[in-house]
């Protein structure tokens, strides 16, 4: 009697296949994790808490200083000085300056308008015009099937623009999120522009501060909710430098 290859104690080779249901469950978990990871980039893409501080606190300083002194120039220089201080702090801590510089730029334009005209409400005019322009850009991008939320988040998630050509589910999600931003961020100019024309600087300023965080945080949360339910991102292929 001839022994099988491997000796008399060799065990027959058994091919073990994974249960299709288990494989589907594992794949669903991986997809959900990838979608959640991509959704979690929303806050980071907009600068996180530090970015919100850099772009919001100078406006608070302006209206607080103006309320006390009733001097446009003093309030404008106080806000601009705080912006420059935030830039120095970011430099010393070796942190990104993107949002700090955007805060300086925005405050500098507002301060110029306010001091040039002598009207404190004009400190807020550039920001109000920017809000309108931003909402229009969001709407146009969604109509053109190049939703800005996807354009902004694609490089952060590593998918670049695969969502537009290879992932229709994410294109739909980014378009939906972009329209959500139009609706939510449009609240600010709708509320603040009438106040600007009344010339009530104190109410305009304090309400501008009050509306700084809630709409933005709501828009981020809605975007997160949309993306966490969307198909996972398809990572863009990066060409090998040696090729």
Secondary structure as a PSIPRED ss2 file (coil, helix, strand):
# PSIPRED VFORMAT (PSIPRED V4.0)

   1 X C   1.000  0.000  0.000
   2 X C   1.000  0.000  0.000
   3 X C   1.000  0.000  0.000
   4 X C   1.000  0.000  0.000
   5 X C   1.000  0.000  0.000
   6 X C   1.000  0.000  0.000
   7 X C   1.000  0.000  0.000
   8 X C   1.000  0.000  0.000
   9 X C   1.000  0.000  0.000
  10 X C   1.000  0.000  0.000
  11 X C   1.000  0.000  0.000
  12 X C   1.000  0.000  0.000
  13 X C   1.000  0.000  0.000
  14 X C   1.000  0.000  0.000
  15 X C   1.000  0.000  0.000
  16 X C   1.000  0.000  0.000
  17 X C   1.000  0.000  0.000
  18 X C   1.000  0.000  0.000
  19 X C   1.000  0.000  0.000
  20 X H   0.000  1.000  0.000
  21 X H   0.000  1.000  0.000
  22 X H   0.000  1.000  0.000
  23 X H   0.000  1.000  0.000
  24 X H   0.000  1.000  0.000
  25 X H   0.000  1.000  0.000
  26 X H   0.000  1.000  0.000
  27 X H   0.000  1.000  0.000
  28 X H   0.000  1.000  0.000
  29 X H   0.000  1.000  0.000
  30 X H   0.000  1.000  0.000
  31 X H   0.000  1.000  0.000
  32 X H   0.000  1.000  0.000
  33 X H   0.000  1.000  0.000
  34 X H   0.000  1.000  0.000
  35 X H   0.000  1.000  0.000
  36 X H   0.000  1.000  0.000
  37 X H   0.000  1.000  0.000
  38 X H   0.000  1.000  0.000
  39 X H   0.000  1.000  0.000
  40 X C   1.000  0.000  0.000
  41 X H   0.000  1.000  0.000
  42 X H   0.000  1.000  0.000
  43 X H   0.000  1.000  0.000
  44 X H   0.000  1.000  0.000
  45 X H   0.000  1.000  0.000
  46 X C   1.000  0.000  0.000
  47 X C   1.000  0.000  0.000
  48 X H   0.000  1.000  0.000
  49 X H   0.000  1.000  0.000
  50 X H   0.000  1.000  0.000
  51 X H   0.000  1.000  0.000
  52 X H   0.000  1.000  0.000
  53 X H   0.000  1.000  0.000
  54 X H   0.000  1.000  0.000
  55 X H   0.000  1.000  0.000
  56 X H   0.000  1.000  0.000
  57 X H   0.000  1.000  0.000
  58 X H   0.000  1.000  0.000
  59 X H   0.000  1.000  0.000
  60 X H   0.000  1.000  0.000
  61 X H   0.000  1.000  0.000
  62 X H   0.000  1.000  0.000
  63 X H   0.000  1.000  0.000
  64 X H   0.000  1.000  0.000
  65 X H   0.000  1.000  0.000
  66 X H   0.000  1.000  0.000
  67 X H   0.000  1.000  0.000
  68 X H   0.000  1.000  0.000
  69 X H   0.000  1.000  0.000
  70 X C   1.000  0.000  0.000
  71 X C   1.000  0.000  0.000
  72 X H   0.000  1.000  0.000
  73 X H   0.000  1.000  0.000
  74 X H   0.000  1.000  0.000
  75 X H   0.000  1.000  0.000
  76 X H   0.000  1.000  0.000
  77 X H   0.000  1.000  0.000
  78 X H   0.000  1.000  0.000
  79 X H   0.000  1.000  0.000
  80 X H   0.000  1.000  0.000
  81 X H   0.000  1.000  0.000
  82 X H   0.000  1.000  0.000
  83 X H   0.000  1.000  0.000
  84 X H   0.000  1.000  0.000
  85 X H   0.000  1.000  0.000
  86 X H   0.000  1.000  0.000
  87 X H   0.000  1.000  0.000
  88 X H   0.000  1.000  0.000
  89 X H   0.000  1.000  0.000
  90 X H   0.000  1.000  0.000
  91 X H   0.000  1.000  0.000
  92 X H   0.000  1.000  0.000
  93 X C   1.000  0.000  0.000
  94 X C   1.000  0.000  0.000
  95 X C   1.000  0.000  0.000
  96 X C   1.000  0.000  0.000
  97 X C   1.000  0.000  0.000
  98 X H   0.000  1.000  0.000
  99 X H   0.000  1.000  0.000
 100 X H   0.000  1.000  0.000
 101 X H   0.000  1.000  0.000
 102 X H   0.000  1.000  0.000
 103 X H   0.000  1.000  0.000
 104 X H   0.000  1.000  0.000
 105 X H   0.000  1.000  0.000
 106 X H   0.000  1.000  0.000
 107 X H   0.000  1.000  0.000
 108 X H   0.000  1.000  0.000
 109 X H   0.000  1.000  0.000
 110 X H   0.000  1.000  0.000
 111 X H   0.000  1.000  0.000
 112 X H   0.000  1.000  0.000
 113 X H   0.000  1.000  0.000
 114 X H   0.000  1.000  0.000
 115 X H   0.000  1.000  0.000
 116 X H   0.000  1.000  0.000
 117 X H   0.000  1.000  0.000
 118 X C   1.000  0.000  0.000
 119 X C   1.000  0.000  0.000
 120 X H   0.000  1.000  0.000
 121 X H   0.000  1.000  0.000
 122 X H   0.000  1.000  0.000
 123 X H   0.000  1.000  0.000
 124 X C   1.000  0.000  0.000
 125 X H   0.000  1.000  0.000
 126 X H   0.000  1.000  0.000
 127 X H   0.000  1.000  0.000
 128 X H   0.000  1.000  0.000
 129 X H   0.000  1.000  0.000
 130 X H   0.000  1.000  0.000
 131 X H   0.000  1.000  0.000
 132 X H   0.000  1.000  0.000
 133 X H   0.000  1.000  0.000
 134 X H   0.000  1.000  0.000
 135 X H   0.000  1.000  0.000
 136 X H   0.000  1.000  0.000
 137 X H   0.000  1.000  0.000
 138 X H   0.000  1.000  0.000
 139 X H   0.000  1.000  0.000
 140 X H   0.000  1.000  0.000
 141 X H   0.000  1.000  0.000
 142 X H   0.000  1.000  0.000
 143 X H   0.000  1.000  0.000
 144 X C   1.000  0.000  0.000
 145 X C   1.000  0.000  0.000
 146 X C   1.000  0.000  0.000
 147 X C   1.000  0.000  0.000
 148 X H   0.000  1.000  0.000
 149 X H   0.000  1.000  0.000
 150 X H   0.000  1.000  0.000
 151 X H   0.000  1.000  0.000
 152 X H   0.000  1.000  0.000
 153 X H   0.000  1.000  0.000
 154 X H   0.000  1.000  0.000
 155 X H   0.000  1.000  0.000
 156 X H   0.000  1.000  0.000
 157 X H   0.000  1.000  0.000
 158 X C   1.000  0.000  0.000
 159 X C   1.000  0.000  0.000
 160 X C   1.000  0.000  0.000
 161 X C   1.000  0.000  0.000
 162 X H   0.000  1.000  0.000
 163 X H   0.000  1.000  0.000
 164 X H   0.000  1.000  0.000
 165 X H   0.000  1.000  0.000
 166 X C   1.000  0.000  0.000
 167 X C   1.000  0.000  0.000
 168 X H   0.000  1.000  0.000
 169 X H   0.000  1.000  0.000
 170 X H   0.000  1.000  0.000
 171 X H   0.000  1.000  0.000
 172 X H   0.000  1.000  0.000
 173 X H   0.000  1.000  0.000
 174 X H   0.000  1.000  0.000
 175 X H   0.000  1.000  0.000
 176 X H   0.000  1.000  0.000
 177 X H   0.000  1.000  0.000
 178 X H   0.000  1.000  0.000
 179 X H   0.000  1.000  0.000
 180 X H   0.000  1.000  0.000
 181 X H   0.000  1.000  0.000
 182 X H   0.000  1.000  0.000
 183 X H   0.000  1.000  0.000
 184 X H   0.000  1.000  0.000
 185 X H   0.000  1.000  0.000
 186 X H   0.000  1.000  0.000
 187 X H   0.000  1.000  0.000
 188 X H   0.000  1.000  0.000
 189 X H   0.000  1.000  0.000
 190 X H   0.000  1.000  0.000
 191 X H   0.000  1.000  0.000
 192 X H   0.000  1.000  0.000
 193 X H   0.000  1.000  0.000
 194 X H   0.000  1.000  0.000
 195 X H   0.000  1.000  0.000
 196 X H   0.000  1.000  0.000
 197 X H   0.000  1.000  0.000
 198 X H   0.000  1.000  0.000
 199 X C   1.000  0.000  0.000
 200 X C   1.000  0.000  0.000
 201 X H   0.000  1.000  0.000
 202 X H   0.000  1.000  0.000
 203 X H   0.000  1.000  0.000
 204 X H   0.000  1.000  0.000
 205 X H   0.000  1.000  0.000
 206 X H   0.000  1.000  0.000
 207 X H   0.000  1.000  0.000
 208 X H   0.000  1.000  0.000
 209 X H   0.000  1.000  0.000
 210 X H   0.000  1.000  0.000
 211 X H   0.000  1.000  0.000
 212 X H   0.000  1.000  0.000
 213 X H   0.000  1.000  0.000
 214 X H   0.000  1.000  0.000
 215 X H   0.000  1.000  0.000
 216 X H   0.000  1.000  0.000
 217 X H   0.000  1.000  0.000
 218 X H   0.000  1.000  0.000
 219 X H   0.000  1.000  0.000
 220 X H   0.000  1.000  0.000
 221 X H   0.000  1.000  0.000
 222 X H   0.000  1.000  0.000
 223 X H   0.000  1.000  0.000
 224 X H   0.000  1.000  0.000
 225 X H   0.000  1.000  0.000
 226 X H   0.000  1.000  0.000
 227 X H   0.000  1.000  0.000
 228 X H   0.000  1.000  0.000
 229 X C   1.000  0.000  0.000
 230 X C   1.000  0.000  0.000
 231 X C   1.000  0.000  0.000
 232 X C   1.000  0.000  0.000
 233 X C   1.000  0.000  0.000
 234 X C   1.000  0.000  0.000
 235 X C   1.000  0.000  0.000
 236 X C   1.000  0.000  0.000
 237 X C   1.000  0.000  0.000
 238 X C   1.000  0.000  0.000
 239 X C   1.000  0.000  0.000
 240 X C   1.000  0.000  0.000
 241 X C   1.000  0.000  0.000
 242 X C   1.000  0.000  0.000
 243 X C   1.000  0.000  0.000
